[in-house]
């Protein structure tokens, strides 16, 4: 197999790429900074550092939005520049294995890479929940029911797998950024205080808990909307818990809906094996406890949840027994 093989997980928050030759996962914030709407000034972590700080002529945004491509051209440029800066040798003729989210049309990601300056040899697709299962160390080809809850930045994907395929799946537009927005809105409503989305994310990482938390607090900087001046404000963990509870319940209700629709024999396997929790927002403190409380089923959390899909793609690329999990679109098949 071509050593220039890449496994791509196009997340709304981070772009994760596994490179076969380097045998490593590369990660950057999935964000670009564009000057005057046509020239890319920065990408990845450098662009994220400009977010909410750039002047009017610099647009900083993510090429991905709620699991879909918001800008194909920006994503193509970002991908090319990122790979050129982190890998050695010619990229032309490389093979790409792309994680395909639930409800995403197959041809979109294929077109993204095929029509880019990368000039790939072949673009393979792997169902994202299947890749996540492999990254969690599960043999997804076995005849057993596996429930994976992938809580990402803008979406949550809940899937039941068996025999290498998806039996039932649901994608909801609730994730880490919905939780950030809930924190921002609660602070604005309760304290007449405006904070940025980066500050809300910091609060989430520091204080957010899925079950009633122990008392803790932190100081944040924002704008007092009454006097119109920058000030400091103390936020408590219990305040954050109340702010995000509704968003977490949306995710819990979606998981219970999938469990209700799961065939009984697969349900038996899920009770035995547990629910697997992954995705960047799975890091919210005691999320596994809340999920176990709501479902009555043991929950297993990935130690490095952001990279589970990229690790799964590495298994598809490197292990012959999993290669049949990858497929191509009809357009490629008949070229």
C-alpha contacts under 8 A as a table, 3 or more apart, distances in Angstrom:
res1	aa1	res2	aa2	distance
2	X	5	X	6.29
2	X	94	X	6.95
2	X	95	X	7.17
3	X	20	X	5.95
3	X	21	X	5.24
4	X	19	X	7.20
4	X	20	X	6.45
4	X	21	X	6.19
4	X	91	X	7.10
4	X	93	X	7.99
4	X	94	X	5.02
4	X	95	X	6.54
5	X	19	X	6.08
5	X	20	X	5.41
5	X	21	X	7.38
5	X	94	X	5.71
5	X	95	X	4.75
5	X	96	X	5.75
5	X	97	X	7.55
5	X	317	X	7.34
6	X	17	X	6.42
6	X	18	X	5.47
6	X	19	X	4.83
6	X	20	X	6.35
6	X	94	X	7.59
6	X	95	X	6.38
6	X	96	X	4.87
6	X	97	X	6.08
7	X	17	X	5.38
7	X	18	X	4.76
7	X	19	X	6.65
7	X	96	X	5.92
7	X	97	X	4.60
7	X	98	X	5.81
7	X	99	X	7.69
7	X	310	X	6.28
7	X	313	X	5.38
7	X	314	X	6.52
7	X	317	X	7.61
8	X	15	X	7.53
8	X	16	X	6.02
8	X	17	X	4.63
8	X	18	X	6.59
8	X	96	X	7.18
8	X	97	X	6.13
8	X	98	X	4.78
8	X	99	X	6.29
8	X	310	X	6.68
8	X	313	X	7.70
9	X	15	X	6.09
9	X	16	X	5.12
9	X	17	X	6.26
9	X	98	X	6.28
9	X	99	X	5.40
9	X	309	X	6.63
9	X	310	X	6.06
10	X	14	X	7.12
10	X	15	X	5.06
10	X	16	X	6.61
10	X	30	X	7.85
10	X	64	X	7.59
10	X	99	X	7.45
11	X	14	X	5.19
11	X	15	X	5.50
11	X	16	X	7.40
11	X	30	X	7.13
11	X	64	X	7.18
11	X	67	X	7.03
11	X	152	X	7.58
11	X	153	X	7.65
12	X	15	X	7.57
12	X	30	X	6.33
12	X	62	X	6.97
12	X	63	X	7.86
12	X	64	X	5.06
12	X	65	X	6.01
12	X	66	X	6.64
12	X	67	X	6.39
12	X	152	X	7.75
12	X	153	X	6.05
12	X	154	X	6.54
13	X	29	X	5.84
13	X	30	X	5.37
13	X	31	X	7.73
13	X	62	X	7.75
13	X	152	X	7.93
13	X	153	X	5.70
14	X	27	X	6.55
14	X	28	X	5.56
14	X	29	X	4.30
14	X	30	X	4.63
15	X	27	X	5.67
15	X	28	X	5.44
15	X	29	X	6.06
15	X	30	X	5.11
16	X	25	X	6.65
16	X	26	X	5.67
16	X	27	X	4.57
16	X	28	X	6.81
16	X	307	X	7.08
16	X	310	X	6.32
17	X	25	X	5.46
17	X	26	X	5.03
17	X	27	X	6.44
17	X	310	X	6.32
18	X	23	X	7.05
18	X	24	X	5.71
18	X	25	X	4.26
18	X	26	X	6.16
18	X	310	X	5.84
18	X	311	X	7.27
18	X	313	X	7.35
18	X	314	X	6.34
19	X	22	X	5.55
19	X	23	X	5.61
19	X	24	X	5.77
19	X	25	X	6.43
19	X	26	X	7.60
20	X	23	X	4.75
20	X	24	X	7.16
20	X	314	X	7.25
20	X	317	X	7.52
20	X	318	X	7.63
25	X	307	X	7.73
25	X	310	X	6.89
25	X	311	X	7.61
28	X	44	X	4.91
28	X	45	X	5.69
29	X	43	X	7.97
29	X	44	X	4.52
29	X	45	X	5.13
29	X	48	X	6.52
30	X	43	X	7.66
30	X	44	X	5.55
30	X	45	X	7.97
30	X	62	X	5.74
30	X	63	X	6.99
30	X	64	X	7.46
31	X	43	X	5.77
31	X	44	X	5.20
31	X	45	X	7.50
31	X	47	X	5.90
31	X	48	X	6.03
31	X	60	X	6.96
31	X	61	X	5.51
31	X	62	X	4.27
31	X	63	X	6.52
32	X	40	X	7.09
32	X	41	X	7.73
32	X	42	X	5.87
32	X	43	X	4.25
32	X	44	X	6.29
32	X	47	X	5.31
32	X	48	X	7.51
32	X	60	X	5.67
32	X	61	X	5.71
32	X	62	X	6.15
32	X	63	X	7.24
32	X	74	X	7.28
32	X	78	X	7.21
33	X	40	X	5.92
33	X	41	X	5.42
33	X	42	X	5.07
33	X	43	X	6.08
33	X	47	X	5.31
33	X	50	X	7.64
33	X	58	X	6.34
33	X	59	X	5.58
33	X	60	X	4.31
33	X	61	X	6.67
34	X	37	X	5.70
34	X	38	X	6.36
34	X	39	X	5.41
34	X	40	X	4.38
34	X	41	X	5.40
34	X	42	X	7.21
34	X	58	X	5.51
34	X	59	X	5.22
34	X	60	X	6.42
35	X	38	X	6.26
35	X	39	X	5.16
35	X	40	X	6.20
35	X	41	X	6.15
35	X	57	X	5.90
35	X	58	X	4.59
35	X	59	X	6.51
36	X	39	X	6.72
36	X	57	X	5.44
36	X	58	X	6.37
36	X	59	X	7.76
37	X	57	X	7.99
37	X	58	X	7.70
37	X	59	X	7.17
40	X	43	X	7.54
40	X	74	X	7.93
42	X	46	X	6.03
42	X	47	X	5.11
43	X	46	X	5.80
43	X	47	X	4.71
43	X	48	X	7.59
43	X	78	X	6.27
44	X	47	X	5.38
44	X	48	X	6.30
44	X	78	X	7.84
45	X	48	X	4.96
45	X	49	X	6.30
46	X	49	X	5.28
46	X	50	X	6.93
47	X	50	X	5.21
47	X	51	X	6.62
47	X	60	X	6.78
48	X	51	X	5.09
48	X	60	X	7.70
50	X	53	X	5.25
50	X	54	X	5.65
50	X	60	X	7.11
51	X	54	X	6.46
51	X	60	X	5.77
51	X	61	X	7.66
52	X	60	X	7.86
52	X	196	X	7.51
54	X	57	X	7.99
54	X	58	X	5.95
54	X	59	X	7.40
54	X	60	X	7.43
55	X	58	X	5.73
56	X	59	X	7.10
62	X	65	X	6.93
62	X	70	X	7.61
63	X	69	X	6.04
63	X	70	X	5.07
63	X	71	X	4.94
63	X	72	X	7.10
63	X	74	X	6.13
63	X	75	X	5.54
64	X	67	X	6.37
64	X	68	X	5.61
64	X	69	X	4.62
64	X	70	X	5.10
64	X	71	X	7.11
65	X	68	X	5.23
65	X	69	X	6.12
65	X	70	X	5.64
65	X	154	X	7.48
66	X	154	X	5.10
66	X	155	X	5.90
66	X	173	X	6.40
67	X	101	X	7.01
67	X	104	X	7.75
67	X	154	X	7.24
67	X	155	X	6.72
68	X	104	X	7.14
69	X	72	X	6.21
71	X	74	X	5.46
71	X	75	X	6.25
72	X	75	X	5.13
72	X	76	X	6.07
72	X	112	X	6.21
73	X	76	X	5.12
73	X	77	X	6.25
74	X	77	X	5.20
74	X	78	X	6.01
75	X	78	X	5.05
75	X	79	X	5.99
75	X	112	X	7.86
76	X	79	X	5.21
76	X	80	X	6.19
76	X	112	X	6.59
76	X	113	X	7.02
76	X	116	X	5.85
76	X	117	X	7.82
77	X	80	X	5.25
77	X	81	X	6.13
78	X	81	X	5.31
78	X	82	X	5.95
79	X	82	X	5.17
79	X	83	X	6.11
80	X	83	X	5.36
80	X	84	X	6.07
80	X	117	X	7.34
80	X	118	X	6.47
81	X	84	X	5.17
81	X	85	X	6.12
82	X	85	X	5.30
82	X	86	X	6.30
83	X	86	X	5.27
83	X	87	X	5.71
84	X	87	X	5.71
84	X	88	X	7.25
84	X	91	X	7.69
91	X	94	X	5.73
91	X	118	X	6.33
91	X	119	X	7.81
91	X	120	X	7.70
92	X	118	X	5.77
92	X	119	X	5.26
92	X	120	X	5.81
92	X	121	X	7.54
93	X	118	X	7.95
93	X	119	X	6.15
93	X	120	X	4.58
93	X	121	X	4.35
93	X	122	X	7.82
94	X	119	X	7.79
94	X	120	X	5.01
94	X	121	X	5.43
94	X	122	X	7.30
95	X	120	X	5.97
95	X	121	X	5.49
95	X	122	X	5.08
95	X	123	X	6.04
95	X	124	X	7.63
96	X	120	X	7.29
96	X	122	X	6.43
96	X	123	X	4.83
96	X	124	X	5.97
97	X	123	X	6.05
97	X	124	X	4.66
97	X	125	X	5.58
97	X	126	X	6.81
97	X	313	X	6.88
97	X	317	X	7.59
97	X	326	X	7.54
98	X	109	X	7.36
98	X	123	X	7.33
98	X	124	X	6.20
98	X	125	X	4.89
98	X	126	X	6.02
98	X	313	X	7.86
99	X	125	X	6.03
99	X	126	X	4.98
99	X	127	X	5.66
99	X	128	X	4.58
99	X	131	X	6.91
99	X	309	X	7.36
99	X	313	X	7.53
100	X	104	X	6.63
100	X	106	X	7.19
100	X	109	X	7.80
100	X	125	X	6.20
100	X	126	X	5.80
100	X	127	X	4.79
100	X	128	X	4.94
101	X	104	X	5.61
101	X	127	X	6.38
101	X	128	X	5.13
101	X	129	X	7.45
101	X	157	X	7.99
102	X	127	X	7.47
102	X	128	X	7.32
102	X	157	X	7.29
102	X	169	X	7.09
102	X	170	X	7.09
102	X	171	X	6.31
103	X	171	X	7.38
104	X	108	X	7.67
105	X	108	X	5.82
105	X	109	X	7.99
106	X	109	X	6.46
106	X	110	X	6.83
106	X	125	X	7.65
106	X	329	X	6.54
107	X	110	X	4.98
107	X	111	X	5.80
107	X	329	X	6.53
108	X	111	X	5.23
108	X	112	X	6.14
109	X	112	X	4.84
109	X	113	X	6.51
110	X	113	X	5.58
110	X	114	X	5.88
110	X	123	X	6.00
110	X	124	X	7.81
110	X	125	X	7.97
110	X	329	X	7.63
111	X	114	X	5.07
111	X	115	X	5.58
112	X	115	X	5.93
112	X	116	X	6.38
113	X	116	X	5.19
113	X	118	X	6.99
113	X	119	X	7.67
113	X	120	X	7.14
113	X	123	X	7.32
114	X	118	X	7.55
114	X	119	X	6.27
114	X	120	X	6.16
114	X	122	X	7.96
114	X	123	X	7.21
115	X	119	X	7.35
116	X	119	X	6.42
120	X	123	X	7.06
123	X	328	X	6.68
124	X	326	X	5.81
124	X	327	X	5.37
124	X	328	X	5.02
125	X	326	X	5.43
125	X	327	X	5.28
125	X	328	X	5.97
125	X	329	X	7.99
126	X	130	X	7.09
126	X	131	X	6.59
126	X	313	X	7.72
126	X	325	X	6.34
126	X	326	X	4.88
126	X	327	X	6.64
127	X	130	X	5.34
127	X	131	X	6.38
127	X	326	X	7.99
128	X	131	X	5.07
128	X	132	X	6.13
128	X	309	X	6.74
129	X	132	X	4.95
129	X	133	X	6.17
129	X	148	X	7.00
129	X	150	X	7.87
129	X	157	X	7.73
129	X	159	X	6.45
129	X	161	X	7.80
129	X	166	X	7.67
129	X	309	X	7.81
130	X	133	X	5.07
130	X	134	X	6.43
130	X	140	X	6.84
130	X	161	X	7.17
130	X	164	X	6.80
130	X	165	X	6.88
130	X	166	X	7.45
130	X	312	X	7.81
131	X	134	X	5.17
131	X	135	X	6.20
131	X	308	X	7.64
131	X	309	X	5.07
131	X	310	X	7.44
131	X	311	X	7.70
131	X	312	X	4.39
131	X	313	X	5.69
131	X	316	X	7.98
132	X	135	X	4.99
132	X	136	X	6.22
132	X	148	X	7.86
132	X	278	X	7.82
132	X	308	X	5.26
132	X	309	X	4.23
132	X	310	X	7.77
132	X	311	X	7.77
132	X	312	X	5.68
133	X	136	X	5.07
133	X	137	X	6.62
133	X	138	X	5.47
133	X	139	X	7.55
133	X	140	X	6.36
133	X	148	X	7.14
133	X	308	X	7.80
133	X	309	X	7.73
133	X	312	X	6.90
134	X	137	X	5.17
134	X	138	X	5.22
134	X	139	X	6.40
134	X	140	X	6.55
134	X	308	X	7.82
134	X	309	X	7.69
134	X	311	X	7.40
134	X	312	X	4.46
134	X	313	X	7.78
134	X	315	X	7.02
135	X	138	X	7.37
135	X	307	X	7.78
135	X	308	X	4.45
135	X	309	X	5.71
135	X	310	X	7.14
135	X	311	X	4.71
135	X	312	X	3.81
135	X	313	X	7.56
135	X	315	X	7.73
136	X	276	X	7.98
136	X	302	X	6.48
136	X	308	X	6.10
136	X	312	X	7.48
139	X	142	X	6.11
140	X	144	X	7.92
140	X	146	X	7.78
140	X	161	X	6.95
140	X	162	X	6.31
140	X	163	X	6.16
140	X	164	X	5.03
140	X	165	X	7.84
141	X	162	X	6.65
141	X	163	X	4.24
141	X	164	X	4.19
141	X	165	X	7.81
142	X	162	X	6.52
142	X	163	X	5.01
142	X	164	X	7.12
143	X	162	X	5.51
143	X	163	X	5.00
144	X	161	X	7.71
144	X	162	X	5.35
144	X	163	X	7.08
144	X	266	X	6.48
144	X	269	X	6.03
145	X	160	X	6.40
145	X	161	X	5.68
145	X	162	X	5.18
145	X	265	X	7.90
145	X	266	X	4.43
145	X	267	X	6.78
145	X	268	X	7.84
145	X	269	X	5.15
145	X	270	X	5.72
146	X	159	X	7.97
146	X	160	X	5.39
146	X	161	X	5.04
146	X	162	X	6.56
146	X	266	X	7.67
146	X	269	X	7.08
146	X	270	X	5.74
146	X	273	X	7.37
146	X	274	X	7.93
146	X	275	X	7.30
146	X	276	X	7.82
147	X	158	X	7.27
147	X	159	X	5.68
147	X	160	X	4.49
147	X	161	X	6.49
147	X	270	X	6.32
147	X	274	X	7.60
147	X	275	X	5.31
147	X	276	X	6.19
148	X	157	X	7.94
148	X	158	X	5.83
148	X	159	X	5.38
148	X	160	X	6.50
148	X	161	X	7.95
148	X	275	X	6.14
148	X	276	X	4.77
148	X	277	X	6.03
148	X	278	X	7.42
149	X	156	X	7.10
149	X	157	X	5.96
149	X	158	X	4.60
149	X	159	X	6.67
149	X	255	X	7.63
149	X	275	X	7.37
149	X	276	X	6.15
149	X	277	X	4.96
149	X	278	X	6.19
149	X	279	X	7.94
150	X	156	X	5.56
150	X	157	X	5.09
150	X	158	X	6.32
150	X	277	X	6.10
150	X	278	X	4.74
150	X	279	X	4.75
150	X	282	X	7.62
151	X	155	X	6.48
151	X	156	X	4.39
151	X	157	X	6.54
151	X	175	X	5.87
151	X	176	X	7.47
151	X	277	X	7.71
151	X	278	X	6.32
151	X	279	X	4.66
151	X	280	X	6.50
151	X	281	X	5.33
151	X	282	X	5.92
152	X	155	X	5.38
152	X	156	X	5.72
152	X	157	X	7.99
152	X	175	X	5.46
152	X	176	X	6.25
152	X	279	X	4.93
152	X	280	X	5.47
152	X	281	X	5.60
152	X	282	X	7.88
153	X	175	X	5.00
153	X	176	X	4.35
153	X	177	X	5.50
153	X	280	X	6.91
153	X	281	X	6.63
154	X	173	X	5.96
154	X	174	X	5.67
154	X	175	X	4.48
154	X	176	X	6.00
154	X	177	X	5.63
154	X	178	X	6.80
155	X	171	X	6.67
155	X	172	X	5.57
155	X	173	X	4.41
155	X	174	X	4.86
155	X	175	X	4.84
155	X	176	X	7.93
156	X	171	X	5.75
156	X	172	X	5.38
156	X	173	X	6.51
156	X	174	X	5.91
156	X	175	X	5.76
156	X	251	X	7.26
157	X	169	X	7.22
157	X	170	X	5.85
157	X	171	X	4.50
157	X	172	X	6.58
158	X	169	X	5.58
158	X	170	X	5.33
158	X	171	X	6.44
158	X	254	X	7.72
158	X	255	X	6.53
158	X	258	X	7.36
159	X	166	X	6.74
159	X	167	X	7.56
159	X	168	X	5.82
159	X	169	X	4.16
159	X	170	X	6.47
159	X	258	X	7.75
160	X	166	X	6.01
160	X	167	X	5.57
160	X	168	X	5.35
160	X	169	X	6.26
160	X	262	X	7.57
161	X	164	X	6.75
161	X	165	X	5.63
161	X	166	X	4.64
161	X	167	X	5.54
161	X	168	X	7.40
162	X	165	X	5.61
162	X	166	X	6.54
162	X	167	X	6.58
164	X	325	X	6.68
166	X	169	X	6.79
168	X	258	X	7.44
168	X	262	X	7.24
169	X	258	X	7.31
170	X	254	X	7.88
170	X	258	X	7.48
172	X	254	X	7.84
174	X	177	X	7.65
174	X	178	X	5.68
174	X	179	X	7.96
174	X	247	X	7.15
174	X	250	X	7.57
174	X	251	X	7.12
175	X	178	X	5.39
175	X	179	X	6.53
175	X	281	X	6.92
176	X	179	X	5.13
176	X	180	X	6.29
176	X	280	X	7.88
176	X	281	X	5.46
177	X	180	X	4.78
177	X	181	X	6.07
177	X	201	X	7.94
178	X	181	X	5.04
178	X	182	X	6.20
178	X	247	X	7.04
179	X	182	X	5.02
179	X	183	X	6.40
179	X	204	X	7.76
179	X	244	X	5.75
179	X	247	X	6.27
179	X	248	X	7.97
180	X	183	X	5.19
180	X	184	X	6.33
180	X	197	X	6.64
180	X	200	X	5.23
180	X	201	X	5.63
180	X	204	X	6.78
181	X	184	X	5.02
181	X	185	X	6.06
181	X	197	X	7.32
181	X	200	X	7.43
182	X	185	X	5.17
182	X	186	X	6.08
182	X	243	X	5.95
182	X	244	X	5.90
182	X	247	X	7.68
183	X	186	X	5.23
183	X	187	X	6.26
183	X	200	X	6.16
183	X	204	X	7.86
183	X	240	X	6.45
183	X	243	X	5.70
183	X	244	X	6.62
184	X	187	X	5.35
184	X	188	X	6.22
184	X	194	X	7.19
184	X	195	X	6.36
184	X	196	X	7.53
184	X	197	X	7.28
184	X	200	X	6.03
185	X	188	X	5.06
185	X	189	X	6.05
186	X	189	X	5.13
186	X	190	X	5.87
186	X	243	X	5.88
187	X	190	X	5.27
187	X	191	X	5.44
187	X	192	X	6.86
187	X	193	X	5.95
187	X	194	X	7.08
187	X	195	X	7.95
188	X	191	X	5.63
188	X	192	X	4.67
188	X	193	X	4.74
188	X	194	X	5.51
188	X	195	X	7.94
189	X	192	X	5.74
189	X	193	X	7.71
190	X	193	X	7.92
192	X	224	X	6.34
192	X	225	X	5.39
192	X	226	X	6.66
193	X	222	X	6.63
193	X	223	X	5.70
193	X	224	X	4.72
193	X	225	X	5.47
194	X	222	X	5.56
194	X	223	X	5.12
194	X	224	X	6.51
194	X	225	X	6.63
195	X	199	X	6.29
195	X	200	X	6.90
195	X	221	X	7.11
195	X	222	X	4.71
195	X	223	X	6.65
196	X	199	X	5.32
196	X	200	X	6.37
196	X	222	X	7.39
197	X	200	X	4.90
197	X	201	X	6.14
198	X	201	X	5.02
198	X	202	X	6.29
199	X	202	X	4.99
199	X	203	X	6.27
199	X	220	X	7.22
199	X	221	X	7.92
200	X	203	X	5.07
200	X	204	X	6.25
201	X	204	X	5.01
201	X	205	X	6.26
202	X	205	X	5.16
202	X	206	X	6.12
203	X	206	X	5.14
203	X	207	X	5.63
203	X	208	X	6.92
203	X	218	X	7.82
204	X	207	X	5.52
204	X	208	X	4.62
204	X	240	X	7.70
204	X	284	X	7.51
205	X	208	X	6.23
205	X	284	X	6.86
207	X	216	X	7.15
207	X	217	X	7.13
207	X	218	X	7.98
207	X	236	X	7.39
207	X	237	X	4.99
207	X	240	X	6.84
208	X	237	X	6.43
208	X	240	X	5.92
208	X	241	X	6.13
208	X	244	X	7.91
208	X	284	X	6.27
208	X	285	X	6.37
209	X	212	X	6.86
209	X	213	X	5.93
209	X	237	X	7.58
209	X	240	X	7.89
209	X	241	X	6.04
209	X	284	X	6.08
209	X	285	X	4.64
209	X	286	X	6.03
209	X	287	X	7.14
210	X	213	X	7.92
210	X	241	X	6.96
210	X	245	X	7.32
210	X	248	X	7.25
210	X	284	X	6.85
210	X	285	X	6.19
210	X	286	X	5.49
210	X	287	X	5.04
210	X	289	X	7.68
210	X	290	X	5.99
211	X	241	X	7.43
211	X	286	X	6.52
211	X	287	X	7.54
211	X	289	X	7.45
211	X	290	X	6.18
212	X	238	X	7.11
212	X	241	X	6.78
213	X	237	X	6.43
213	X	238	X	6.32
213	X	241	X	7.31
214	X	237	X	7.38
214	X	238	X	7.82
215	X	236	X	7.10
215	X	237	X	6.07
215	X	238	X	6.79
216	X	236	X	5.74
216	X	237	X	5.35
216	X	238	X	7.93
217	X	234	X	6.59
217	X	235	X	5.42
217	X	236	X	4.13
217	X	237	X	5.78
218	X	234	X	5.59
218	X	235	X	5.53
218	X	236	X	6.65
219	X	232	X	6.36
219	X	233	X	5.51
219	X	234	X	4.47
219	X	235	X	6.33
220	X	232	X	5.52
220	X	233	X	5.35
220	X	234	X	6.35
220	X	235	X	7.28
221	X	230	X	6.97
221	X	231	X	5.76
221	X	232	X	4.52
221	X	233	X	6.35
222	X	230	X	5.45
222	X	231	X	5.71
222	X	232	X	6.42
222	X	233	X	7.58
223	X	228	X	6.20
223	X	229	X	5.41
223	X	230	X	4.26
223	X	231	X	5.83
224	X	227	X	5.79
224	X	228	X	5.32
224	X	229	X	5.53
224	X	230	X	6.08
224	X	231	X	6.19
225	X	228	X	4.90
225	X	229	X	7.38
235	X	239	X	6.90
235	X	240	X	7.59
236	X	239	X	5.30
236	X	240	X	6.55
237	X	240	X	5.10
237	X	241	X	6.14
238	X	241	X	4.97
238	X	242	X	6.33
239	X	242	X	5.30
239	X	243	X	6.27
240	X	243	X	4.94
240	X	244	X	6.25
241	X	244	X	5.52
241	X	245	X	5.98
242	X	245	X	5.47
243	X	246	X	7.42
244	X	247	X	5.44
244	X	248	X	6.40
245	X	248	X	5.22
245	X	249	X	6.20
246	X	249	X	5.06
246	X	250	X	6.42
247	X	250	X	5.21
247	X	251	X	6.82
248	X	251	X	5.26
248	X	252	X	6.33
249	X	252	X	4.87
249	X	253	X	5.97
250	X	253	X	5.23
250	X	254	X	6.31
251	X	254	X	5.16
251	X	255	X	6.37
252	X	255	X	5.16
252	X	256	X	6.32
252	X	291	X	6.58
252	X	294	X	6.92
253	X	256	X	5.10
253	X	257	X	6.18
254	X	257	X	5.04
254	X	258	X	6.41
255	X	258	X	5.24
255	X	259	X	6.33
256	X	259	X	4.99
256	X	260	X	6.16
256	X	295	X	6.79
257	X	260	X	5.11
257	X	261	X	6.43
258	X	261	X	5.13
258	X	262	X	6.16
259	X	262	X	5.12
259	X	267	X	7.30
262	X	266	X	6.68
262	X	267	X	6.14
263	X	266	X	5.55
263	X	267	X	6.21
264	X	267	X	4.83
264	X	268	X	6.39
265	X	268	X	5.29
265	X	269	X	6.86
266	X	269	X	5.14
266	X	270	X	6.37
267	X	270	X	5.01
267	X	271	X	6.28
268	X	271	X	5.26
268	X	272	X	6.34
269	X	272	X	5.03
269	X	273	X	5.95
270	X	273	X	5.12
270	X	274	X	5.27
270	X	275	X	6.54
271	X	274	X	5.40
271	X	275	X	7.85
271	X	297	X	5.89
271	X	298	X	7.45
273	X	298	X	7.89
274	X	297	X	5.92
274	X	298	X	4.77
274	X	299	X	5.36
274	X	300	X	6.53
275	X	297	X	6.81
275	X	298	X	6.28
275	X	299	X	4.70
275	X	300	X	6.00
276	X	299	X	5.92
276	X	300	X	4.83
276	X	301	X	5.99
276	X	302	X	7.50
277	X	282	X	6.45
277	X	288	X	7.38
277	X	299	X	6.86
277	X	300	X	5.99
277	X	301	X	4.79
277	X	302	X	6.38
277	X	305	X	7.91
278	X	281	X	7.81
278	X	282	X	5.55
278	X	301	X	6.24
278	X	302	X	5.59
278	X	305	X	4.68
278	X	306	X	7.21
278	X	308	X	7.13
279	X	282	X	5.48
279	X	283	X	7.96
279	X	305	X	4.80
279	X	306	X	5.07
279	X	307	X	7.86
279	X	308	X	7.53
280	X	283	X	6.08
280	X	305	X	5.60
280	X	306	X	4.68
281	X	284	X	5.80
282	X	287	X	6.46
282	X	288	X	7.88
282	X	301	X	7.57
282	X	305	X	6.89
283	X	287	X	7.34
283	X	305	X	7.64
284	X	287	X	5.69
286	X	289	X	5.17
286	X	290	X	6.64
287	X	290	X	5.26
287	X	291	X	6.33
288	X	291	X	5.14
288	X	292	X	6.10
288	X	299	X	5.78
288	X	300	X	7.42
288	X	301	X	6.95
289	X	292	X	5.14
289	X	293	X	6.05
289	X	299	X	7.69
290	X	293	X	5.02
290	X	294	X	6.18
291	X	294	X	5.21
291	X	295	X	6.15
291	X	296	X	7.99
291	X	297	X	7.97
291	X	299	X	7.12
292	X	295	X	5.31
292	X	296	X	5.16
292	X	297	X	5.24
292	X	298	X	5.64
292	X	299	X	5.93
293	X	296	X	5.52
293	X	297	X	7.76
301	X	305	X	7.67
302	X	305	X	5.02
302	X	308	X	7.46
304	X	307	X	6.00
304	X	308	X	6.77
305	X	308	X	5.42
306	X	309	X	7.61
307	X	310	X	5.26
307	X	311	X	6.07
308	X	311	X	5.13
308	X	312	X	6.16
309	X	312	X	4.97
309	X	313	X	6.29
310	X	313	X	5.07
310	X	314	X	6.37
311	X	314	X	5.03
311	X	315	X	6.70
312	X	315	X	5.24
312	X	316	X	6.62
313	X	316	X	5.02
313	X	317	X	6.20
314	X	317	X	5.09
314	X	318	X	5.95
315	X	318	X	5.16
315	X	319	X	5.43
315	X	322	X	6.86
316	X	319	X	5.75
316	X	320	X	7.34
316	X	321	X	7.99
316	X	322	X	4.97
316	X	323	X	5.16
316	X	325	X	7.16
316	X	326	X	7.24
317	X	320	X	7.77
317	X	322	X	7.92
317	X	323	X	6.73
319	X	322	X	5.79
319	X	323	X	6.76
320	X	323	X	5.25
321	X	324	X	7.15
322	X	325	X	5.65
322	X	326	X	7.85
323	X	326	X	5.71
324	X	327	X	7.24
328	X	332	X	6.29
328	X	333	X	6.47
329	X	332	X	5.44
329	X	333	X	6.28
330	X	333	X	4.90
330	X	334	X	6.34
331	X	334	X	5.65
331	X	335	X	6.36
332	X	335	X	5.24
